[in-house]
Amino acid sequence: MTARRAVLAAGGTGGHMFPAQALAETLKARGWAISLLTDARGMRHADGIPADDRRTLSAASIIKSKPWTWPTASLAIWRGYRQARRLMKEQRPDILIGFGGYPAFPAMMAAKSLNIPIIIHEQNAVLGRVNRVRAGTAAVVASGFDRLARLPDKARDCWQVTGNPLRAPILKAAGAPYEAPGDHLRLVVLGGSLGARILSETVPAAVARLPQDIRSRLEVVQQTREENLDAARETYREAGVVAVCEPFFRDVAGHLRGAHLVIARAGASTVSELAAVGRPAILIPLKIAMDDHQTENARSLSDVGAADVVPEDELSIEGLAALLQTRLGDSEDLARRAAAAKTAGRPDATERLAALAEAVADPGAPEEQE
């Protein structure tokens, strides 16, 4: 029997590629063949994806405010469409799953032209531009959160909430219980792949203003921009706070598992990981995020009482110090917030999305009996 085949199409950021990787691993374990379509940036994240076929797709964004770029962008999209269509005519996949980003657009165009069923997975709480355009042609629009702004009316009947697929180390950390603070308090600061400048500069200064009884118990792990490393380390040293500051951490799951409080941006993966592991947070959404989607993402934790959300324009050293003092000074409240975060978690997201893929690819298959 020929294995079923899924084509996964994703843009070049980790936010698109990591969910694709998690789904690919699950489908592969179920006997599927996997093809991956992405752009040059995405190929940097593709090594861990168990794809039988990986191809770089031509893609571009059409920017309304720059009409002089439209011809070049349109040509790139047309090339990507032809590339994706050629692959799908060769392989005749059972389904295409688009995770957003520019390469997903021509791939979904090609799938539609060949009557290949499409699933769209949107990681954020606001439907992205590419997914918004193609949502009306999808069999299912799956979402990472239980709210999805900008979803077209014609796609509402096919919207299903699955959660965001998470990598194996995060799922393992999700099984670790929250340990209330004792003699030590652990603060973890994450700011994107290279550390956010505003966090690199503001958090150390805010921590230095905490009362001595908190600083003496505090351990900080902070993702810090390269140019801010020396200053951050010196600020923590002078404040008498044990701190590890690095531009990049490989074991994010381990740091989340040991955290009593997390300060972070509000990207879809970060928010979903905090919920799955069950850790209280202070979230500072990226101000320039498209459609302010990070603020919408953060609401999934703030609405259940698991996170404080501080708009970037309102973040200050004094304000953050006061908030940290309140949160770190109340161990029982931290534990309550950790439990609340767990209620928003969807650790079974990958299995849910894989089940959707199987149902859409083989709609005539009988349902399993309980």
Residue pairs with C-beta under 8 A, 6 or more apart in sequence:
3 31
3 32
3 33
4 31
4 32
4 33
4 94
4 95
4 358
4 361
4 362
5 32
5 33
5 34
5 35
5 91
5 92
5 93
5 94
6 24
6 27
6 32
6 33
6 34
6 35
6 93
6 94
6 95
6 96
6 97
6 357
6 361
7 35
7 36
7 37
7 84
7 87
7 88
7 91
7 93
7 95
7 96
7 97
7 107
7 111
7 116
8 20
8 23
8 24
8 34
8 35
8 36
8 37
8 49
8 51
8 96
8 97
8 99
9 36
9 37
9 38
9 57
9 84
9 96
9 97
9 98
9 99
9 103
9 104
9 107
9 108
10 16
10 17
10 19
10 20
10 36
10 37
10 38
10 42
10 98
10 99
10 100
10 101
10 103
10 104
11 17
11 38
11 39
11 41
11 42
11 59
11 99
11 100
11 101
11 102
11 103
11 104
11 130
12 38
12 39
12 40
12 41
12 42
12 43
12 44
12 45
12 101
12 102
12 103
13 41
13 42
13 101
14 45
14 193
14 269
15 123
15 267
15 268
15 269
16 42
16 99
16 100
16 101
16 104
16 123
17 38
17 42
17 45
17 46
17 49
17 99
18 45
18 165
18 167
18 269
19 99
19 121
19 123
19 144
19 164
19 165
19 269
20 36
20 49
20 97
20 99
20 165
21 45
21 48
21 49
21 165
21 167
22 165
22 166
22 167
22 168
22 350
23 97
23 121
23 165
23 350
23 353
23 354
23 357
24 34
24 36
24 49
24 50
24 51
25 49
25 50
25 168
25 350
26 165
26 350
26 351
26 353
26 354
27 34
27 354
27 357
28 34
28 50
30 354
30 358
33 52
34 49
34 50
34 51
34 52
34 53
35 51
35 52
35 53
35 54
35 55
35 87
35 91
35 93
36 46
36 49
36 51
36 53
36 54
36 55
37 55
37 57
37 83
37 84
37 87
37 103
37 104
37 107
38 46
38 54
38 56
38 57
38 101
38 103
39 56
39 57
39 59
39 101
39 102
39 103
40 56
42 101
42 103
43 54
43 56
46 54
53 87
53 91
55 83
55 87
57 80
57 83
57 84
57 103
57 106
57 107
58 76
58 77
58 79
58 80
58 83
58 106
59 76
59 77
59 80
59 101
59 102
59 103
59 105
59 106
60 72
60 73
60 74
60 76
60 77
60 102
61 73
61 102
62 69
62 70
62 73
62 74
62 77
63 69
63 73
77 105
77 106
77 109
78 106
79 106
80 103
80 105
80 106
80 107
81 106
81 109
81 110
83 106
84 106
84 107
84 109
84 110
84 111
85 110
85 113
85 114
88 96
88 110
88 111
88 114
88 116
89 114
93 116
94 116
94 117
94 361
94 362
95 116
95 117
95 118
95 119
95 357
95 360
95 361
96 107
96 108
96 111
96 116
96 117
96 118
96 119
97 118
97 119
97 120
97 121
97 353
97 357
98 104
98 107
98 108
98 118
98 119
98 120
98 121
98 130
98 131
98 134
98 138
99 121
99 123
100 120
100 121
100 122
100 123
100 128
100 130
100 131
101 128
101 130
102 130
104 130
104 131
104 134
105 130
105 133
105 134
108 118
108 120
108 130
108 134
108 137
108 138
109 134
111 117
111 118
112 118
112 134
112 137
117 139
117 360
117 361
118 134
118 137
118 138
118 139
119 138
119 139
119 140
119 141
119 142
119 353
119 356
119 357
119 360
120 131
120 134
120 135
120 138
120 140
120 141
120 142
121 142
121 143
121 144
121 162
121 165
121 353
122 128
122 131
122 141
122 142
122 143
122 144
122 148
123 144
123 164
123 268
123 269
123 272
124 144
124 145
124 268
124 293
124 294
124 296
124 297
125 143
125 144
125 145
125 147
125 148
125 149
125 268
125 293
125 296
125 297
125 299
125 300
126 148
126 149
126 150
126 290
126 291
126 292
126 293
126 296
127 135
127 141
127 143
127 148
127 149
127 150
127 151
128 290
128 293
129 290
131 141
132 150
132 151
132 152
135 141
135 151
135 152
135 154
135 155
136 152
136 154
136 155
138 155
138 158
139 158
139 360
140 158
140 159
140 160
140 356
140 360
141 148
141 151
141 155
141 158
141 159
141 160
142 159
142 160
142 161
142 162
142 352
142 353
142 356
143 159
143 160
143 161
143 162
144 162
144 163
144 164
144 268
144 272
144 349
145 161
145 163
145 164
145 268
145 271
145 296
145 297
145 300
146 161
146 300
147 296
147 299
147 300
148 159
149 291
149 296
150 291
151 159
160 356
162 346
162 349
162 352
162 353
162 356
163 272
163 345
163 346
163 347
163 348
163 349
163 352
164 268
164 269
164 272
164 346
164 349
165 349
165 350
165 353
166 174
166 269
166 272
166 273
166 276
166 347
166 349
166 350
167 253
169 251
169 252
169 253
169 254
170 252
170 253
170 256
170 273
170 276
170 277
171 276
171 347
172 253
173 253
173 254
173 256
173 257
173 276
173 277
174 276
174 277
174 278
174 345
174 347
176 257
176 277
178 278
178 279
178 335
178 338
178 339
180 260
180 331
180 332
180 334
180 335
181 217
181 260
181 328
181 331
181 334
183 217
184 217
184 218
184 219
185 214
185 217
185 218
185 219
185 260
185 261
185 328
186 218
186 219
186 220
186 221
186 258
186 259
186 260
186 261
187 207
187 218
187 219
187 220
187 221
187 259
187 260
187 261
187 262
187 263
187 324
187 328
188 220
188 221
188 222
188 255
188 256
188 258
188 259
188 261
188 262
188 263
189 199
189 203
189 220
189 221
189 222
189 223
189 224
189 262
189 263
189 264
190 223
190 249
190 252
190 255
190 262
190 263
190 264
190 265
190 270
191 199
191 200
191 223
191 224
191 225
191 264
191 265
192 223
192 265
192 267
192 286
193 248
194 223
194 225
194 226
194 247
194 248
195 222
195 223
195 224
195 225
195 228
195 247
196 225
196 265
196 284
196 286
197 225
197 228
198 284
198 312
198 315
199 222
199 223
199 263
199 265
199 284
200 222
200 224
200 225
200 228
200 232
201 228
201 231
201 232
202 315
202 316
202 317
202 320
203 220
203 222
203 232
203 263
203 320
204 222
204 231
204 232
204 235
204 236
204 239
204 243
205 235
205 317
206 317
206 318
206 320
206 321
206 324
207 215
207 218
207 220
207 235
207 236
207 239
207 241
207 321
207 324
208 215
208 235
208 236
208 238
208 239
208 241
209 317
209 318
209 321
210 218
210 239
210 321
210 324
210 325
210 328
211 325
212 240
214 324
214 325
214 328
214 329
215 239
215 240
215 241
216 240
218 241
218 242
218 328
219 241
219 242
219 243
220 236
220 241
220 242
220 243
220 244
220 245
221 243
221 244
221 249
221 255
221 259
222 232
222 243
222 244
222 245
222 246
223 246
223 247
223 248
223 249
224 232
224 245
224 246
224 247
225 247
226 247
229 245
229 246
229 247
232 243
232 245
233 243
233 245
236 242
236 243
236 245
237 243
249 255
252 273
253 273
253 277
256 262
256 273
256 274
256 277
256 279
257 277
259 279
260 279
260 280
260 328
260 334
261 279
261 280
261 281
261 282
261 324
261 327
261 328
261 334
262 274
262 279
262 280
262 281
262 282
263 281
263 282
263 283
263 284
264 270
264 274
264 281
264 282
264 283
264 284
265 283
265 284
265 285
265 286
265 294
266 283
266 284
266 285
266 286
266 294
266 295
266 297
266 298
266 309
267 286
267 294
267 297
268 293
268 297
271 283
271 297
271 298
271 300
271 301
272 345
272 346
272 349
274 281
274 301
274 306
274 307
274 341
275 300
275 301
275 306
275 341
275 342
275 344
275 345
275 346
276 345
276 346
276 347
277 341
277 345
278 338
278 339
278 341
278 342
278 345
279 338
279 341
280 306
280 307
280 327
280 334
280 337
280 338
280 340
280 341
281 301
281 306
281 307
281 308
281 341
282 307
282 308
282 310
282 320
282 323
282 324
282 327
283 294
283 298
283 301
283 302
283 307
283 308
283 309
283 310
284 309
284 310
284 311
284 312
284 315
285 292
285 294
285 295
285 297
285 298
285 309
285 311
285 312
286 294
286 312
287 311
287 312
287 313
289 295
295 309
295 311
298 307
298 309
299 309
300 344
301 307
301 340
301 341
301 344
302 308
302 309
304 340
304 341
304 343
304 344
305 336
305 337
305 340
306 337
306 338
306 340
306 341
306 343
306 344
307 337
307 341
308 323
308 327
310 319
310 320
310 323
327 333
327 334
327 337
328 334
346 352
358 365
359 365
